[in-house]
Amino acid sequence: MVERTEFKGKPVLILKRNAEDKYPFSFGVSKARLILENIDEIKKFVGESKEE
């Protein structure tokens, strides 16, 4: 589940596992760019993880 909102006039994405998620993950454009620049390492990290 993805929501778009604003914080101090700047766009923010909120990622939730479901509508009742108590601890959503939120970030703005700057962190989104950082994630995209490092997406291959993030994919590798997830692939190596034993967590579900």
Residue pairs with C-beta under 8 A, 6 or more apart in sequence:
1 15
1 16
1 17
1 18
1 19
1 21
2 13
2 14
2 15
2 16
3 13
3 14
3 16
4 11
4 12
4 13
4 14
5 11
5 12
5 14
6 12
7 28
10 28
10 29
11 28
11 29
12 26
12 27
12 28
13 26
13 27
13 28
13 32
14 24
14 25
14 26
15 24
15 25
15 26
16 24
16 25
27 35
35 42
